[in-house]
Amino acid sequence: MLFSKKELNPDDNCSNCQHGKASAISDDIMCTYKGPVSATGKCKKYKKNLLAVRPKKKHIFSGDFTPEDFSID
């Protein structure tokens, strides 16, 4: 396999790492290992912070269905 799925995930970056905290001065992340880094970067010390990851929004369907919508004719 040329690329693993772990490398291709765009949500894995310094903005949701356990070792990083958002900087109050700029949009950078303060990493405990690397110091100030960009929010889109990622290093080998990356560890996903599950509380920082925002879940995807659920799609809400409207209730305008009729029995004809579910019949096969």
Buried (B, 14 or more C-beta within 10 A) or exposed (E): EEEEEEEEEEEBBBBBBBBBEEEEEEEBBBBEEBEEBEBEBBEEEBEEEEEEEEEEEEEEEEEEEEEEEEEEE
